[in-house]
Structure formats: C-alpha cells, structure tokens
Amino acid sequence: MLEFKSVSPYTLGVELELQVINPHTQDLTRGGPDLLRALEKVAHPGEIKPEITESMIELNSSPHARHDSLLEELHAMRDAVVHTAGSLNLAIAGGGTHPFHRWHERRIFPTERFQQLSSLYGYLAKQFTVFGQHIHVACESGDDAVYLTHQLSRYIPHFIALSAASPFSQGQDTSFETSRLHAVSAFPLSGHMPPVSTWAGFEEFFAKMLGYGIIGSIKDFYWDIRPKPEFGTVEVRICDTPLEVDTAAALAAFVQALAFWLLVERPYPADRVEEGLYLVYGYNRFQATRFGFDATLVDPRSQQSLVLRDDLLATLERLQPFADILGSRAPLARLAAMAGSGANGSAWLRARHEESGALEDVVRHSARCWAGGV
C-alpha cells in the first residue's frame, strides 16, 4: 500500500530552485557545493539542498498555515543565501532559465540519485538545469489529493502565465513566455496523472508501474501536478522560479485558495474524472507557455474559447471569500495587478534586455532583483 500521510489541510510549503552565478561573467558557475557547505554554518530557517547540477541550489520552506508566515520565512532564507553567496564571490538569481548558459558545461551534483538520473537520461540530465517553483498544499486524505490534482489541472495555464520568467534560452529570445517547460516535457514520465478518481485507483496504477520496473518512487513522475503521499500534499510543479520571493509566496497563496475552494465546495464531480479536463490540457498548456496572459484557452466544461487574462481575473475574484478566511487577499491582489498589466517575470526580463541589448546585464539585474534590490 501507498500510505497517504494525514496532515492539517491547506498548509503550504514551497521549493525554489535557484541559479548560482559568477558575478563577473554573469554565467552559471559550479559554486553550489561550496555554497551549501558554507550555509551549513549559517543559521537559517527551512532547508537548503543541492539540485541536479552544481550550478543550482534548492530552498525548501517549512509548512505554513498562512501566506504571511511563509513570506517571512522565504525572506529570511533568501537573505541567508544571498549574504553567504556574496562572501564566496557568488551571486544568486531566480528565473526559470539562465539566459545564455550552455548545457554541456554543467556538471552533475555528486549524489547517488543525481548520478543515476544522469546515467538513465544522458544529456537530458544536464539540460535539466532549469529552475522551477514547486508548491505543496496539504490534504486530509488520498482521495482528496486525487480530486485536487485533477481539478487544479484546469488552472495550469494560470500558474504558467503568472510565474513565467524564462523567455531566453541558449542566448536567444525564444518568443515563448516560458522556455523552461520544454526541458521538463522531454522526460518520458512528464505530463499529468492518469484519470483515476480515487486513492485506491492511484495505488493500483502505482503498483503496476512499480511492477513493470518503470518507476522506483513517486519522484520518478515528472508530472505538472502530482500527489506526495509521504508529505500528505499535492505538489504543483509547473511554475518557473519567480524573480523574487514575494511573487513566489503569492503564487503559493493562490494555490492554497484554489485548494480551499475546490475541497470545501466540491464544485465538480468527485466520483469520476471529466473527460474534457485532459482533452484540452496540452493545447491550453502550450498556449500559456507561448503567449502568457494573452493565451486563448478552451474551457473544458463550456467548450468555449476565452482569454487567459480574463479567466484568471475572474478566478481571483471568485476566490475572494476564501482569501479573506486564509488571510491572503493582498497576495491575490498582487497577482491580479500582474495579470491586468501583463507584468510577469518574462516581461520584466525582456524590458531589461531592451535597455542594453546584453544578456549579461539581464542576469545582473535579475540577481539584484532576487536580492531585494529592485
């Protein structure tokens, strides 16, 4: 059996994958191991860990019931990382991709799991030097987690547009709002959860995949959203790492408010997975990665086309009563302002590039932004 841990529902946690930068060249550098060793001697909340290549680190928050305490912890973690990195002549940046690094120059972090992934996936492992935010929201049961995983899939485009911060890749403007997701999609176990409607159904699917030898644990599913039974959460994995922690915390508050609404009101059937959710999933996901707030989506229930920005603003308005209960009206207002103005991370990065034409300057500004300087 795959036991789903029982925890207090709607608590939040985030993971943030960050870029380790050489402040002279503005390129990625292999500073992750040195930075992690130095951080072992620094008091900070949460947990700071390696990621798949030595040019990355990952921040893991503690569980939080409310947005304000999550934001306070993220600020403290950011300050510890930025200060320690500076003492090592390193810089730290958010964003979903580094604008001009070359994947073949990366080195796999020497842990057993990362070495195994490199052996299995070859060059894809180094190309996975992309940077995402994962948001965990707690559920009372495995059945709730399955229901929430499916229902949150309707809002994948909204998460993409709000967090988009990877317009550049390999030295080029990709014309996409987020180029990071192409690296994720290359993995054979990416995509979305199968259309099971109960935790027992998911356990049966999981046992089959184990029996085939395709997976060894939940970690082997690179789905956009997946249940995490050992934490008692659903994990939203679609977001680029934002350029600063305030947006990261606001995105977590959005997921929390959606989860609260969906699980309390149960506006959609829980005994089956609606066919339309996944018929339009790939199309809507692509539209959001390419066009962001201006994407054209197909509503899986009405089968009508709509503009992502309009649907996002309507969704945020619908969530206001739940945001009041959770204490997250301010972060949701922040996201509404972003959608109304089109001011996501990709827009900001492109604006910095237009100022000088140099991607090195884009990285320099991005690192300053992450440190709280913009």
PyMOL commands that set and color helices and strands:
alter all, ss='L'
color gray80, all
select helices_A, chain A and resi 32-39+67-87+103-105+112-121+123-127+142-163+180-185+199-212+218-220+245-265+275-279+281-294+308-318+320-326+329-341+345-356+359-370
alter helices_A, ss='H'
color red, helices_A
select strands_A, chain A and resi 12-21+47-50+56-60+91-93+132-138+168-169+172-173+190-191+222-223+225-228+233-240+296-298+305-307
alter strands_A, ss='S'
color yellow, strands_A
deselect
rebuild
show_as cartoon
